Structure formats: C-alpha cells, structure tokens
Amino acid sequence: MTRIAPLADVKARLSAYIEKSQTEGPVVITRNGKAVAVLVSPVDDDDVESLVLARSPRLQRLLKKSRASIAAGRGLSAKEFWSAVSKPRRRDVR
C-alpha cells in the first residue's frame, strides 16, 4: 500500500521514510496537501537508471519527437530498425 506523508514530516524523519520505502513500497510526499515527490527504493542499479531516464525531460522530448515522426510516416519498419541497429558503427579516425 502506498503511504502518503507531508514534506515536513519526511524532512524530520528521512531515514525512517527511506526504510519504509524499502519495506512497504513508495511514499508519496505532499506539500499543502498536493503530491510533490515520490520516495521509491530501487531494486538494483538498472532500476535506478530506469527511474531516472523515465523522468528525464531530454528523453521525453526525444520520445515525443520520435512519436510525431512515426505518426507522420517517417519512421522505420521493424526490419529497417533492427538492420540499422545491427550494423557495426564506423569509428571516426582523426
């Protein structure tokens, strides 16, 4: 079950809330009754990377641009995509 806690309480007892997020799941942190953050304990390093990337404004812009390109018919077919990904990349020699 997701726990909800006010920011002032989380600031005063951060260690306890970190432990709760590890044992009981995410803690939604509120300020003036509105959610402002979520304290989540990652499972492993890959989970940390996924969490950070999912909230990256740069990645979100890239995904939005890619989706618009696909919707406009400028995307690659699955075959073309995997062909491009599978090709060895040529390194620039300087």
C-alpha distances in whole Angstrom, upper triangle without the diagonal:
4,6,10,13,17,19,21,19,17,21,22,20,19,19,17,14,15,15,11,10,12,11,7,7,8,9,11,14,16,20,22,19,18,16,18,17,13,13,13,14,17,17,21,24,24,20,21,24,22,20,23,25,22,23,26,29,31,30,28,32,33,31,32,36,35,34,37,39,38,38,42,43,43,41,42,41,39,43,44,40,40,44,44,41,43,46,47,47,50,50,52,55,56
4,7,10,13,15,18,16,15,18,20,17,16,17,15,12,13,14,10,9,12,11,8,6,6,6,7,11,13,17,18,16,15,12,15,13,10,10,10,13,15,17,20,22,22,19,19,22,20,17,20,22,20,20,23,26,29,27,26,29,31,29,30,33,33,32,35,37,36,36,40,41,41,39,40,40,39,42,43,39,40,43,42,40,42,45,46,45,48,48,50,53,54
4,7,10,13,15,13,12,15,16,14,14,15,13,10,12,12,9,9,12,11,8,8,7,5,6,9,11,14,16,14,14,12,14,12,10,10,11,13,16,18,22,24,24,21,21,24,22,19,21,24,22,21,25,27,30,29,28,31,33,31,32,35,36,35,37,40,39,39,42,44,44,42,43,43,42,45,46,42,42,46,45,42,45,47,48,47,50,50,52,54,55
4,7,10,12,11,10,14,15,14,14,16,14,10,13,14,11,11,15,15,12,11,9,6,5,6,7,11,12,10,10,9,11,10,9,10,12,15,18,21,24,25,26,22,22,24,23,20,22,24,22,21,24,26,29,28,27,30,32,31,31,35,35,34,36,39,39,39,42,44,44,42,43,44,43,46,46,43,44,47,46,43,46,48,49,48,51,50,52,55,55
4,6,8,7,7,10,11,11,11,14,12,9,12,14,11,12,15,16,13,13,11,7,6,5,6,9,11,9,10,9,11,10,10,10,13,16,19,22,25,26,27,23,22,25,24,21,22,25,23,22,25,26,30,29,28,31,34,32,33,36,37,36,38,41,41,41,44,46,46,44,46,46,45,48,49,45,46,49,48,45,48,50,50,49,52,51,52,55,56
4,6,6,6,9,10,11,11,15,14,11,14,16,14,15,18,19,17,16,14,10,8,6,5,6,8,8,9,9,10,10,11,12,15,18,22,25,27,28,29,26,24,27,26,22,23,26,24,22,25,26,30,30,29,31,34,33,33,36,38,37,39,42,42,42,45,47,47,45,47,48,47,50,50,46,47,51,49,46,49,51,51,50,53,52,53,55,56
4,5,5,6,9,10,10,13,13,11,13,16,15,15,18,20,18,17,14,11,9,6,6,6,9,10,10,9,9,9,11,11,15,17,21,24,26,26,28,24,22,25,25,21,21,24,23,21,23,24,27,28,27,30,32,32,32,35,37,36,38,41,41,41,44,46,46,44,46,47,46,49,49,45,46,49,47,45,48,50,50,48,51,49,50,53,53
4,6,5,6,9,10,13,13,12,15,17,16,17,20,21,20,20,17,14,13,9,9,8,10,12,13,13,12,13,14,14,18,20,23,26,28,29,30,27,25,28,28,24,24,28,27,24,26,27,31,31,31,33,36,35,36,39,40,40,41,44,45,45,48,50,49,48,49,51,50,53,52,49,50,53,51,48,51,53,53,51,53,52,53,55,55
4,5,5,6,8,11,10,9,12,14,13,14,18,18,17,17,15,12,12,9,10,10,12,13,14,14,14,13,14,13,17,18,22,25,27,28,30,27,25,28,28,24,25,28,27,25,27,29,32,33,32,34,37,36,37,40,41,41,43,45,46,46,49,51,50,48,50,51,50,53,53,49,50,53,51,48,51,53,53,52,54,53,54,56,56
4,5,5,5,9,8,7,9,12,11,12,15,16,15,15,13,9,10,7,9,11,13,14,14,13,12,11,11,10,13,15,18,21,23,24,26,23,21,24,24,21,21,25,24,22,24,26,29,29,29,32,34,33,34,37,38,38,40,43,43,43,46,48,47,45,47,48,46,50,49,46,46,49,48,45,47,50,49,48,50,49,50,53,53
4,6,5,9,10,9,11,14,14,14,17,19,19,18,16,13,13,10,11,12,14,16,16,15,13,12,13,12,15,17,20,23,25,25,27,24,22,25,25,22,22,25,25,23,25,26,29,30,30,32,34,34,35,38,39,39,41,44,44,45,47,49,48,47,48,49,48,51,51,47,47,50,49,46,48,50,50,48,50,49,50,52,52
4,6,9,9,10,12,14,14,16,18,19,19,19,18,15,15,13,14,14,16,17,19,18,17,16,16,15,18,19,22,25,27,27,30,27,25,28,28,25,25,29,28,26,28,30,33,33,33,36,38,38,39,42,43,43,45,47,48,48,51,53,52,50,51,53,51,54,54,50,51,54,52,49,51,53,53,51,54,52,53,55,55
4,6,6,6,9,10,11,13,15,16,16,16,15,13,14,12,14,16,18,18,19,18,17,16,15,13,15,16,20,22,24,25,27,25,23,26,27,23,24,28,27,25,28,30,33,33,33,36,38,37,38,41,42,42,44,47,47,48,50,52,51,49,50,51,50,53,53,49,49,52,50,47,50,52,51,50,52,51,52,54,54
4,5,5,6,9,10,10,12,14,15,15,13,11,13,11,14,15,18,19,19,17,15,13,13,10,12,13,16,19,21,21,24,21,19,22,23,20,20,24,24,22,24,27,29,29,30,33,34,34,35,38,39,39,41,44,44,45,47,49,48,46,47,48,46,49,49,45,45,49,47,44,46,48,47,46,49,47,48,50,51
4,5,5,6,9,10,11,13,14,14,14,12,15,14,17,19,22,22,22,20,19,16,15,11,13,12,15,18,19,20,23,21,19,22,23,21,21,25,25,24,26,29,31,31,31,34,36,35,37,40,40,41,43,45,45,46,49,50,49,47,48,49,47,49,49,46,45,49,47,44,46,48,47,46,49,47,49,50,51
4,5,5,6,9,10,11,11,13,13,11,14,14,16,19,21,21,21,19,19,16,15,12,13,13,16,18,20,22,24,22,20,24,25,22,23,26,26,25,28,30,33,32,32,36,37,36,38,41,41,41,44,46,46,47,50,51,50,48,49,49,47,50,50,47,47,50,48,45,47,50,49,48,51,50,51,53,54
4,5,5,6,9,10,10,10,9,7,10,10,13,16,19,18,18,16,15,13,11,8,10,10,14,16,19,20,22,19,18,22,22,19,20,24,23,22,24,27,30,29,29,32,34,33,34,38,38,38,40,43,42,43,46,47,47,45,45,46,44,47,48,44,44,47,46,43,45,47,47,46,49,48,49,51,52
4,5,5,6,9,10,10,9,9,12,12,15,18,21,20,20,17,16,13,11,7,8,7,11,13,15,17,19,16,15,19,19,16,18,21,21,20,23,25,28,27,28,31,32,31,33,36,36,36,39,41,41,42,45,46,45,43,43,44,42,45,45,41,41,44,43,40,42,44,44,43,45,44,46,48,49
4,5,5,6,8,9,10,10,14,15,18,21,24,23,23,20,20,17,14,10,10,9,12,13,16,18,20,17,17,21,21,19,20,24,23,23,26,29,31,30,30,34,35,34,36,39,39,39,42,43,43,44,47,48,47,45,45,46,43,46,47,43,42,46,45,41,43,46,45,45,47,46,48,50,51
4,5,5,5,7,8,8,12,13,16,19,22,20,20,18,18,15,12,10,10,9,13,14,17,19,21,18,18,21,21,19,21,24,23,23,26,28,31,30,30,33,35,33,35,38,38,38,41,43,42,43,46,47,47,44,45,45,43,46,46,43,43,46,45,42,44,46,46,46,49,48,50,52,53
4,6,5,5,5,6,10,12,15,18,21,20,19,16,16,13,10,7,6,6,9,11,14,16,18,14,14,18,17,15,17,20,19,19,22,25,27,26,26,30,31,30,31,34,34,34,37,39,38,39,42,43,43,40,41,41,39,42,43,39,39,42,41,38,40,43,43,42,45,44,46,49,50
4,6,6,8,10,13,15,19,22,25,24,23,20,20,16,13,10,8,5,8,9,12,15,16,13,14,17,17,15,18,21,20,20,23,26,29,27,28,31,32,31,33,36,35,35,38,40,39,40,43,44,44,41,41,41,39,42,42,39,38,41,41,37,39,42,41,41,44,43,45,48,49
4,6,9,11,15,17,20,23,26,24,24,21,22,18,15,12,10,9,11,11,15,18,19,16,17,21,20,18,21,24,23,23,26,30,32,30,30,34,35,33,35,38,38,37,40,42,41,42,46,46,46,43,43,43,41,44,45,41,40,44,43,40,41,44,44,44,47,47,49,51,52
4,7,9,12,15,18,21,24,21,21,18,20,17,13,11,10,10,13,13,17,20,20,17,18,21,20,18,21,24,22,23,26,29,31,30,29,33,34,32,34,37,37,36,39,41,40,41,44,45,45,42,43,43,40,43,44,41,40,44,43,40,42,45,45,45,48,48,50,52,54
4,7,10,13,16,20,22,20,19,16,17,14,10,9,7,8,10,11,15,17,18,14,15,18,17,15,18,20,18,19,22,25,28,26,26,29,30,28,30,33,33,32,35,37,36,37,40,41,41,39,39,39,37,40,41,37,37,41,40,37,39,42,42,42,45,45,47,49,51
4,6,10,13,16,19,17,16,13,13,10,7,6,5,7,10,12,15,17,18,14,14,17,16,13,15,18,16,16,20,22,25,23,23,26,28,26,27,31,31,30,33,35,35,35,38,40,39,37,38,38,36,39,40,36,37,40,39,36,38,41,41,41,44,43,45,48,49
4,6,10,13,16,14,13,10,11,8,6,5,7,9,13,15,18,20,21,17,16,19,18,15,17,20,18,17,21,23,26,25,24,27,29,28,29,32,33,32,34,37,37,37,40,42,41,39,40,41,39,42,43,39,40,43,42,39,41,44,44,43,46,46,47,50,51
4,6,10,13,11,10,6,8,6,4,6,9,12,15,18,21,22,22,18,18,20,19,15,17,20,17,16,19,21,24,24,22,26,28,26,27,30,31,30,32,35,35,35,38,40,40,38,39,40,39,42,42,39,40,43,42,39,42,44,45,44,46,46,47,50,51
4,7,10,9,8,6,6,5,6,7,11,14,17,20,22,23,24,20,19,21,21,17,18,21,19,17,20,21,25,25,23,26,29,28,28,31,33,32,34,37,37,37,40,42,41,40,41,42,41,44,44,41,42,45,43,41,44,46,46,45,47,47,48,51,51
4,6,5,5,4,5,7,9,11,14,18,21,24,26,27,27,24,22,24,23,20,20,23,21,19,21,22,26,26,24,27,30,29,29,32,34,33,34,37,38,37,40,42,42,41,43,44,43,46,46,43,44,47,45,43,46,48,48,47,50,49,50,53,53
4,5,5,7,6,9,12,14,17,21,23,27,29,29,30,26,25,27,26,22,22,25,23,20,23,23,26,27,26,28,31,30,30,33,35,34,35,38,39,39,41,44,43,42,44,46,45,49,48,45,46,49,47,45,48,50,50,49,51,50,51,54,54
4,6,9,9,12,15,17,21,24,27,30,32,33,33,30,28,30,29,25,26,28,26,23,26,25,29,30,28,30,33,33,32,35,37,36,37,40,41,40,43,45,45,44,47,48,47,51,51,47,49,52,50,48,51,53,53,52,54,53,54,57,57
4,7,9,12,14,16,19,23,26,29,31,32,32,29,27,29,28,24,25,27,25,22,25,25,29,30,27,30,33,32,31,34,36,35,36,39,40,39,41,44,44,43,45,46,46,49,49,46,47,50,49,47,50,52,53,51,54,53,54,57,57
4,6,9,12,15,18,21,24,27,29,30,29,26,25,26,25,21,22,24,21,19,22,22,25,26,24,26,29,28,27,31,32,31,32,35,36,35,38,40,40,39,42,43,42,46,46,42,44,47,45,43,46,48,49,48,50,50,51,54,54
4,6,8,11,14,18,20,23,25,26,26,22,21,23,21,18,18,21,18,16,19,19,23,23,21,24,26,25,25,28,30,29,30,33,34,33,36,38,38,37,39,40,39,43,43,39,41,44,42,40,43,45,46,44,47,47,48,51,51
4,7,10,13,17,19,22,24,24,24,21,19,21,20,16,16,19,17,14,16,17,21,21,19,22,25,24,24,27,29,28,30,32,33,33,35,38,37,36,38,40,39,42,42,38,40,43,41,39,42,44,44,42,45,44,45,48,48
4,7,10,13,15,19,20,20,21,18,16,18,17,13,13,16,14,12,15,16,19,20,18,21,24,23,23,27,28,27,29,32,32,33,35,37,37,35,37,38,37,40,40,36,37,41,39,36,39,41,42,40,43,42,43,46,46
4,6,10,12,15,18,18,18,15,14,16,15,11,13,15,14,12,15,17,20,20,19,22,24,23,24,27,28,27,30,32,32,33,36,37,37,35,36,37,36,39,39,35,36,39,38,35,38,40,40,39,42,42,43,46,46
4,7,10,13,15,16,17,14,12,15,15,11,13,16,15,14,17,19,22,21,21,24,26,25,26,30,30,30,32,35,34,35,38,40,39,37,38,39,37,40,40,36,37,40,39,36,38,40,40,39,42,41,43,45,46
4,6,9,12,13,14,10,10,13,12,9,11,14,13,13,16,19,22,20,20,24,25,24,26,29,29,29,31,33,33,34,37,38,37,35,36,36,34,37,38,34,34,37,36,33,35,38,38,37,40,39,41,44,45
4,7,9,11,12,9,9,12,12,10,12,15,15,15,18,21,23,22,22,26,27,26,28,31,30,30,33,35,35,36,39,40,39,36,37,37,35,38,38,34,34,37,36,33,35,37,37,36,39,39,41,43,44
4,6,7,8,5,6,9,9,8,11,13,13,14,17,20,22,20,21,24,25,24,26,29,28,28,32,33,32,34,37,37,36,34,34,34,32,34,35,31,31,34,33,29,31,34,33,33,36,35,37,40,41
4,7,8,6,8,11,11,11,13,15,15,17,19,23,24,22,23,27,26,25,28,30,29,30,33,34,33,35,38,38,37,34,34,34,31,34,34,31,30,33,32,29,30,33,33,33,36,35,38,40,42
4,5,5,7,9,10,11,13,15,16,17,19,23,23,21,23,26,26,25,28,30,29,29,33,34,33,35,38,38,36,33,33,33,30,33,33,29,28,31,30,27,28,31,30,30,33,32,35,37,38
4,5,5,6,9,10,11,12,14,16,17,20,21,19,21,24,23,23,26,28,27,28,31,32,31,34,36,36,35,32,31,32,29,31,31,28,27,29,28,25,26,28,27,27,30,29,31,33,35
4,5,5,6,9,10,11,12,15,15,19,19,17,19,22,21,20,23,25,24,25,28,29,28,30,33,33,31,28,28,28,26,28,28,24,23,26,25,22,23,26,25,25,28,28,30,32,34
4,5,5,6,9,10,10,13,14,18,19,16,18,21,21,20,23,25,24,24,28,29,28,30,33,33,32,29,29,29,27,29,29,26,25,28,27,24,26,28,28,28,31,31,33,35,37
4,5,5,6,9,10,11,12,16,17,15,17,20,20,20,22,25,24,25,28,29,29,31,33,34,32,30,30,31,29,31,31,27,27,30,28,25,27,29,29,28,31,30,32,34,36
4,5,5,6,8,10,10,14,14,12,15,18,17,17,20,22,21,22,25,26,26,28,30,31,29,26,26,28,26,28,28,24,24,26,25,21,24,26,25,24,27,27,29,31,32
4,6,5,6,9,10,14,14,11,13,16,16,15,18,20,19,20,23,24,23,25,28,28,27,24,25,26,23,26,26,22,22,25,24,21,23,26,26,25,28,28,30,33,34
4,6,5,7,9,12,14,12,13,16,17,16,18,21,20,21,24,25,25,27,29,30,29,26,27,28,26,29,29,25,26,29,27,24,27,29,29,28,31,31,33,36,37
4,5,5,6,10,11,10,11,15,15,15,17,20,20,21,23,25,25,27,29,30,28,26,27,29,27,30,29,25,26,29,27,24,27,29,28,27,30,29,30,33,34
4,5,5,9,9,7,9,12,12,11,14,16,16,17,20,21,21,23,25,26,25,22,23,25,23,26,25,22,22,25,23,21,24,25,25,24,27,27,28,31,32
4,6,9,10,8,8,11,12,11,13,16,15,16,19,20,20,22,24,25,24,22,23,25,23,26,26,22,23,26,25,22,25,27,28,27,30,29,31,34,35
4,6,9,8,8,11,12,12,13,16,17,17,19,21,22,23,25,27,26,24,26,27,26,29,29,25,26,29,27,25,28,30,30,29,31,31,32,35,36
4,5,5,6,9,10,11,12,14,15,16,18,20,21,22,24,26,24,23,24,26,26,28,27,24,25,28,25,23,26,28,28,26,29,28,29,32,33
4,6,5,6,9,10,10,12,14,15,16,18,20,21,23,25,23,22,24,26,26,29,28,24,26,29,26,24,28,29,29,27,29,29,29,33,33
4,5,5,6,9,10,11,12,14,16,17,18,20,21,23,21,20,22,24,24,27,25,22,24,26,23,22,25,26,26,24,26,25,26,29,29
4,5,5,6,9,10,10,12,14,15,16,18,20,21,19,18,19,22,21,24,22,19,21,23,21,19,22,24,24,22,25,25,26,29,30
4,5,5,6,9,10,10,12,14,15,16,18,20,19,17,20,22,22,25,23,20,22,25,23,21,25,26,27,25,28,28,29,32,33
4,5,5,6,9,10,11,12,14,15,17,19,17,16,19,22,22,25,23,20,23,25,22,21,25,26,27,25,27,27,28,31,32
4,5,5,6,9,10,11,12,14,15,17,15,14,16,19,19,22,20,17,19,21,18,18,21,22,23,21,24,24,25,28,29
4,5,5,6,9,10,10,12,14,15,14,12,14,17,17,20,19,16,18,21,18,17,21,23,24,23,25,26,27,31,32
4,5,5,6,9,10,11,12,14,14,13,16,18,19,22,21,18,21,23,21,21,24,26,27,26,28,29,30,33,34
4,6,5,6,9,10,11,13,11,11,14,17,18,21,19,17,20,22,19,19,23,24,25,24,26,27,27,31,32
4,5,5,6,9,10,11,9,8,11,13,14,17,15,13,16,18,16,16,20,21,23,21,24,25,26,30,31
4,5,5,6,9,10,10,9,11,14,15,18,17,15,18,20,18,18,22,23,26,25,27,29,30,34,35
4,5,5,6,9,9,9,13,15,17,20,18,17,20,22,20,21,24,25,28,26,29,30,31,35,36
4,5,5,6,5,6,10,13,15,17,15,14,18,19,17,18,22,22,25,24,26,27,28,32,33
4,5,5,5,4,8,10,12,15,13,12,16,18,16,17,21,22,25,24,26,28,29,33,35
4,5,7,8,11,13,15,18,17,16,19,21,20,21,24,26,28,28,30,32,33,37,38
4,6,8,11,13,16,19,17,17,20,22,20,22,25,26,28,28,30,32,32,36,37
4,6,9,10,13,15,14,14,18,19,18,20,23,23,26,26,28,30,31,35,37
4,7,10,13,14,12,12,16,16,15,17,20,20,23,22,24,27,27,31,33
4,7,9,11,9,9,13,14,13,14,17,18,21,20,23,25,26,30,32
4,6,8,6,6,9,10,10,11,14,15,18,18,21,24,25,29,31
4,5,5,6,9,10,11,12,14,16,19,20,23,26,28,31,34
4,6,5,6,8,10,11,12,14,18,19,22,25,27,31,34
4,5,5,6,9,10,11,12,16,18,21,24,26,30,33
4,6,5,6,9,10,11,15,16,18,21,24,27,30
4,5,5,6,9,10,13,14,17,20,22,26,29
4,5,5,6,9,12,13,17,20,22,26,29
4,6,5,6,10,12,15,18,21,24,27
4,6,5,9,9,12,15,18,21,24
4,6,8,9,12,15,18,21,24
4,6,9,12,15,18,21,24
4,6,9,12,15,18,21
4,6,9,13,15,19
4,6,9,12,16
4,6,9,12
4,6,9
4,6
4
